[in-house]
Amino acid sequence: MYATQALTHVVPLAAELDKNKVTPGVLGFLVFAALAVGVWQLMKSMNRHMGRVNFEEAPEPGAASAAEGTPGAPAEK
């Protein structure tokens, strides 16, 4: 079913409302609810993926050899 066909079924429901009163109606609520559910699912997925991330950085290979040759550094025996 296309979105335009779905809207044609919902539009007669909106015609029963007062023409002088501006409201988002049922369709506005459904769109807002769908967006809210989508954001909730995205946040849930993001939290799951962020929990899997390892934030520990590996030392750079050049940094270890440079630290050993610096003057004033304690010598290891």
CYANA upper distance limits for C-alpha pairs under 8 A (distance plus 0.5 A):
  1 MET  CA      5 GLN  CA      7.06
  1 MET  CA      6 ALA  CA      7.49
  2 TYR  CA      6 ALA  CA      6.94
  3 ALA  CA      7 LEU  CA      6.69
  4 THR  CA      8 THR  CA      6.81
  5 GLN  CA      9 HIS  CA      7.26
  6 ALA  CA     10 VAL  CA      7.16
  7 LEU  CA     11 VAL  CA      6.52
  8 THR  CA     12 PRO  CA      7.78
  9 HIS  CA     13 LEU  CA      8.27
 10 VAL  CA     14 ALA  CA      7.41
 10 VAL  CA     27 LEU  CA      7.83
 11 VAL  CA     15 ALA  CA      7.05
 12 PRO  CA     16 GLU  CA      7.55
 13 LEU  CA     17 LEU  CA      8.28
 14 ALA  CA     25 GLY  CA      7.47
 14 ALA  CA     26 VAL  CA      8.40
 15 ALA  CA     19 LYS  CA      8.35
 17 LEU  CA     21 LYS  CA      8.32
 24 PRO  CA     28 GLY  CA      5.28
 24 PRO  CA     29 PHE  CA      7.47
 25 GLY  CA     29 PHE  CA      6.92
 26 VAL  CA     30 LEU  CA      6.65
 27 LEU  CA     31 VAL  CA      6.69
 28 GLY  CA     32 PHE  CA      6.63
 29 PHE  CA     33 ALA  CA      6.48
 30 LEU  CA     34 ALA  CA      6.56
 31 VAL  CA     35 LEU  CA      6.74
 32 PHE  CA     36 ALA  CA      6.67
 33 ALA  CA     37 VAL  CA      6.69
 34 ALA  CA     38 GLY  CA      6.65
 35 LEU  CA     39 VAL  CA      6.68
 36 ALA  CA     40 TRP  CA      6.65
 37 VAL  CA     41 GLN  CA      6.71
 38 GLY  CA     42 LEU  CA      6.72
 39 VAL  CA     43 MET  CA      6.65
 40 TRP  CA     44 LYS  CA      6.69
 41 GLN  CA     45 SER  CA      6.65
 42 LEU  CA     46 MET  CA      6.56
 43 MET  CA     47 ASN  CA      6.66
 44 LYS  CA     48 ARG  CA      6.83
 45 SER  CA     49 HIS  CA      6.73
 46 MET  CA     50 MET  CA      6.49
 47 ASN  CA     51 GLY  CA      6.66
 48 ARG  CA     52 ARG  CA      7.33
 49 HIS  CA     53 VAL  CA      7.27
 59 PRO  CA     63 ALA  CA      7.53
 59 PRO  CA     64 ALA  CA      7.90
 60 GLU  CA     64 ALA  CA      7.47
 61 PRO  CA     65 SER  CA      7.70
 62 GLY  CA     66 ALA  CA      6.72
 63 ALA  CA     67 ALA  CA      6.59
 64 ALA  CA     68 GLU  CA      7.01
 65 SER  CA     69 GLY  CA      7.14
 66 ALA  CA     70 THR  CA      6.98
 67 ALA  CA     73 ALA  CA      8.19
 68 GLU  CA     73 ALA  CA      7.79
 68 GLU  CA     75 ALA  CA      8.33
 69 GLY  CA     73 ALA  CA      8.42
